[in-house]
Amino acid sequence: MFDKVLIANRGEIAVRVIRACQELGVRTVAVYSEADRLSPHVILAGEAVLIGPAPAAESYLRAEAIIDAARLTGAQAVHPGYGFMAESPEFARRVLEADLVFVGPPPEAIAEMGDKTAARSRMIEAGVPVVPGSDAITEVAEGVAAGDRIGWPVLLKAAAGGGGKGMRVIESAEDLPRALSAASREAGQAFGDSRVYLEKYLSDPRHIEIQILADTHGRVIHLGERECSIQRRHQKLVEEAPSPAVDADLRARMGDVAVAAAEAVGYVGAGTVEFLYQNGEFYFLEMNTRIQVEHPVTEFVTGVDLVQEQIRIAAGLPMSVEVSPDWPLGHAIECRISGEDPFSGFFPSSGRIRALEVPCGPGVRWDGGIMEHYEVGLHYDPLLGKLIVHAATRDQAILRMRRALRELQIEGIRTTQPFHLGVLDEEDFKAGDISVRYLDRHPELVETGEGDWQARAAAVAATLLEHRTRVSGGGVTVTAASAARVTGAISEWRRRLGRFD
Ligand code: MV4
């Protein structure tokens, strides 16, 4: 095992990796920007190295500064987390060239999966079902021929894209010429690679992904699926395991395909194979060559610590996982809590965290990257933390999540917490009737609407009243300090209510 690992990230995922290292007896090095001097990952790590000013391009994206920090502190490996440089084959290569271990797959596997047309052909070779589509298209005539073959409407995607960036639906052949030139120009600007390709457009799919682990001893396993359909503009909001749409037979088939996909590119480490699922058929979409935000739901339903396994595998050890026929164990749900106002188009919210109360109790996990007094700025991804619950059944997990969300208190900025309470109360969600178009079908969950402010105000007032009754009644002694805090919380809720006036 390593003696010391450097975590090339910030926020909740840096905290998550530090925790895994500590449980493995591995020392940790954090890197941080000037904006993150007072942040949990810096406080929890054994050592911390300042790598630059707040903008990510001058800190968390500076490969050289990060590799220097590893040399300076004697770290033997670099864990990239997700985002930033986690899926940069160049960064992985530079880490290896500095005689450090990259906690992740070989750069060649990252590169191959990063090129969506290369990944598609490699998957077809490996017998993995892909959405009917084309190779890279340059001429309108090629595109029209491909569209006629696969059937309209088609989706135009960037070869270097992924995550939905630069996608365009094309209804028929006559819309192709304009779309093709606009899409390739945009792709060139966004990714420095103007290649685009076509896929048959699936009108209402679910996004279901399979977690895999591969070690350097030739073992490749899958850990079942996550349902990730509830998202907005390609940002996931709620994830769960298992998927309400997947039974044991489908899980086994998707799992085998995901393992074949990983084997086809010589994968090592933790990875995720994404599928679209519609009308009983599933299709490979892309592979994420990193640990993902939503990994904890899989950890809950398998009992496997995916981050510890990543580190073990990177150290050349065999993975320590026993695959179980009892998987998935119960049901897990994750809500992403971000510093955005869900009722104003998810507008980013910044400010100081004035108070933070984290839920606990049976089956509840908080993976957070904030603390009281932390100043949430606008330099980084707005994710503040993730609330994850585990229970025996999906219905019980929903009730548990609702309970935990009510316990969570983040004061000082607006968060997506109230949005999640809305989803958990919504009938289609409760029935498991979801797809990637869920929020299009439920705009009420993200609307400010003049009409509903009274309802929301009434709900908050009821909560406050209940709180007051409990504090003053039942023979409970109220200290001056706690009374002051309650009053503070109430005025904070009032301040928030102000936005509906
Ligand atoms: C699709 C699709 C329908 N048909 N491909 C969006 C993210 C990127 N990874 C691929 N995406 C999609 N690809 C075909 N052929 C619909 C989506 C899609 C989507 C996929 C996963 C999660 C959320 C989504 C939201 C809108 C569209």
Residues whose N, C-alpha, C, O or C-beta is under 5 A from the ligand:
A	BS01	MV4	V131 L155 G162 G163 G164 E199 K200 Y201 L202 H207 Q231 V436
